[in-house]
Protein backbone atom coordinates (compact mmCIF):
# COMPACT_ATOMS: atom_id res chain seq x y z
CA UNK A 1 0.00 0.00 0.00
CA UNK A 2 1.47 3.35 -0.99
CA UNK A 3 1.76 6.21 1.44
CA UNK A 4 -0.84 8.92 1.68
CA UNK A 5 -0.76 12.48 2.82
CA UNK A 6 -2.78 13.75 5.80
CA UNK A 7 -6.09 13.56 3.94
CA UNK A 8 -5.64 9.91 2.96
CA UNK A 9 -4.88 10.57 -0.71
CA UNK A 10 -1.79 8.92 -2.14
CA UNK A 11 0.44 11.40 -3.95
CA UNK A 12 0.82 10.47 -7.62
CA UNK A 13 4.63 10.43 -7.49
CA UNK A 14 4.54 7.73 -4.81
CA UNK A 15 2.18 5.56 -6.86
CA UNK A 16 4.45 5.82 -9.89
CA UNK A 17 7.76 5.36 -8.10
CA UNK A 18 10.11 2.61 -9.20
CA UNK A 19 10.88 0.51 -6.13
CA UNK A 20 14.13 -0.69 -7.74
CA UNK A 21 15.37 2.91 -7.79
CA UNK A 22 14.48 3.32 -4.12
CA UNK A 23 16.27 0.05 -3.29
CA UNK A 24 19.38 1.10 -5.27
CA UNK A 25 19.43 4.49 -3.50
CA UNK A 26 19.23 2.71 -0.15
CA UNK A 27 22.19 0.51 -1.11
CA UNK A 28 24.29 3.52 -2.16
CA UNK A 29 23.76 5.10 1.25
CA UNK A 30 24.41 1.91 3.22
CA UNK A 31 27.95 1.86 4.61
CA UNK A 32 28.20 -1.41 6.55
CA UNK A 33 30.14 -4.50 5.46
CA UNK A 34 27.05 -6.52 4.51
CA UNK A 35 26.11 -4.10 1.72
CA UNK A 36 26.74 -6.81 -0.90
CA UNK A 37 23.86 -8.83 0.52
CA UNK A 38 21.49 -5.95 -0.26
CA UNK A 39 22.69 -6.00 -3.86
CA UNK A 40 22.15 -9.74 -4.05
CA UNK A 41 18.67 -9.36 -2.55
CA UNK A 42 17.86 -6.76 -5.21
CA UNK A 43 19.18 -9.08 -7.92
CA UNK A 44 16.82 -11.86 -6.83
CA UNK A 45 13.96 -9.37 -6.45
CA UNK A 46 14.41 -8.40 -10.10
CA UNK A 47 14.54 -12.08 -11.08
CA UNK A 48 11.33 -12.75 -9.16
CA UNK A 49 9.44 -9.74 -10.54
CA UNK A 50 10.71 -10.34 -14.10
CA UNK A 51 10.41 -6.68 -15.00
CA UNK A 52 12.71 -3.67 -15.39
CA UNK A 53 10.29 -1.45 -13.48
CA UNK A 54 8.63 -2.33 -10.19
CA UNK A 55 5.97 0.17 -9.20
CA UNK A 56 5.96 0.89 -5.49
CA UNK A 57 2.22 0.16 -5.41
CA UNK A 58 2.95 -3.35 -6.74
CA UNK A 59 4.93 -4.22 -3.60
CA UNK A 60 2.09 -5.74 -1.62
CA UNK A 61 1.94 -8.27 1.19
CA UNK A 62 1.19 -11.00 -1.35
CA UNK A 63 4.11 -9.89 -3.53
CA UNK A 64 6.46 -10.02 -0.51
CA UNK A 65 5.26 -13.49 0.49
CA UNK A 66 5.77 -14.69 -3.07
CA UNK A 67 9.28 -13.25 -3.12
CA UNK A 68 10.15 -15.09 0.08
CA UNK A 69 8.80 -18.37 -1.32
CA UNK A 70 10.71 -17.75 -4.55
CA UNK A 71 13.97 -17.40 -2.62
CA UNK A 72 13.20 -20.41 -0.39
CA UNK A 73 12.79 -22.57 -3.50
CA UNK A 74 15.51 -21.04 -5.69
CA UNK A 75 18.04 -23.67 -6.81
CA UNK A 76 21.01 -21.32 -6.24
CA UNK A 77 20.04 -20.40 -2.67
CA UNK A 78 20.31 -22.69 0.34
CA UNK A 79 20.84 -22.69 4.07
CA UNK A 80 20.44 -19.30 5.70
CA UNK A 81 20.87 -17.35 2.45
CA UNK A 82 17.15 -16.99 1.59
CA UNK A 83 16.48 -15.80 5.15
CA UNK A 84 19.38 -13.34 5.02
CA UNK A 85 18.29 -11.88 1.68
CA UNK A 86 14.71 -11.64 2.92
CA UNK A 87 15.91 -9.80 6.03
CA UNK A 88 17.76 -7.27 3.84
CA UNK A 89 14.66 -6.79 1.69
CA UNK A 90 12.58 -6.21 4.84
CA UNK A 91 15.11 -3.69 6.10
CA UNK A 92 14.66 -1.67 2.89
CA UNK A 93 10.87 -1.97 3.24
CA UNK A 94 11.05 -0.73 6.84
CA UNK A 95 13.02 2.31 5.70
CA UNK A 96 10.48 2.88 2.92
CA UNK A 97 7.76 2.97 5.60
CA UNK A 98 9.76 5.56 7.55
CA UNK A 99 10.14 7.51 4.28
CA UNK A 100 6.37 7.26 3.83
CA UNK A 101 6.42 5.22 0.63
CA UNK A 102 4.16 2.78 2.47
CA UNK A 103 1.67 3.40 5.27
CA UNK A 104 2.37 -0.02 6.75
CA UNK A 105 4.98 -2.60 5.85
CA UNK A 106 3.84 -5.04 3.18
CA UNK A 107 6.62 -7.43 4.20
C-alpha positions, 0 to 999 in steps of 0.5 A, a space after each residue: 500500500 502506498 503512502 498517503 498524505 494527511 487527507 488519505 490521498 496517495 500522492 501520484 509520485 509515490 504511486 508511480 515510483 520505481 521501487 528498484 530505484 528506491 532500493 538502489 538508492 538505499 544501497 548507495 547510502 548503506 555503509 556497513 560491510 554486509 552491503 553486498 547482501 542488499 545488492 544480491 537481494 535486489 538481484 533476486 527481487 528483479 529475477 522474481 518480478 521479471 520486470 525492469 520497473 517495479 511500481 511501489 504500489 505493486 509491492 504488496 503483502 502478497 508480492 512479498 510473500 511470493 518473493 520469500 517463497 521464490 527465494 526459499 525454492 531457488 536452486 542457487 540459494 540454500 541454508 540461511 541465504 534466503 532468510 538473510 536476503 529476505 531480512 535485507 529486503 525487509 530492512 529496505 521496506 522498513 526504511 520505505 515505511 519511515 520515508 512514507 512510501 508505504 503506510 504499513 509494511 507489506 513485508 
